[in-house]
Amino acid sequence: MKERIAIYGGSFDPPHLGHLAVMKEALARLPIDRLIVVPAYISPFKKGHAAPPELRLKWLRRLAAFDPRIEVSDYEIAKKGPSYTIETVRHFLPEAEKIYLIVGADNLEGLKRWHRFDELDRLVTWVVATRGEKRVPPGFLKLDVRVPVSSTQLREKLDPEAIPEAIRREVVQFYTQESRKERD
């Protein structure tokens, strides 16, 4: 039986309270049967990640354990190459009645540069998780997420309070060690 699914992809380097809020808001507000969280092996827009893909996958699985409707997929990690959203959407298309694609508001400006954007645009219903004061244009569904944190900020200045408790100790330990390596 086909399902209504939402796909929420990203680097999740590290996963933080904003990511958790997006998951909870998607489950509460979207008419979906399942939320598929997909960590990227490597984003085509980034040079690399601080945390290895398998570790980010493990953290997300632990973080998502609060709701059985969430599946954390290793699809992009198993491919071991750049992660193009169109390929991920096409992978889940056979089991989907409808696909909602969740992106952060910070992605809106560059969205039309995404690989095979026109095809992607035809296949999904866009959902934008708000971030800061960025306006969500007409034609997009909106998830109102007011958690002012980003993975980039956390890699630069680690704030343990911004990391979900389920993974906090391990995440803080990893990024503290990474920070020491960079200084040495």
Secondary structure, DSSP 8 states (H G I E B T S, - for coil): --EEEEEEEE--SS--HHHHHHHHHHHHHS--SEEEEEE-SB-TT-S--SS-HHHHHHHHHHHGGG-TTEEE--HHHHHTSB--HHHHHHHHGGGEEEEEEEEEGGGTTTGGGSTTHHHHHHH-EEEEE--TT----TTSEEE-------HHHHHHS--GGGS-TTTHHHHHHHHHHHHHHHH-
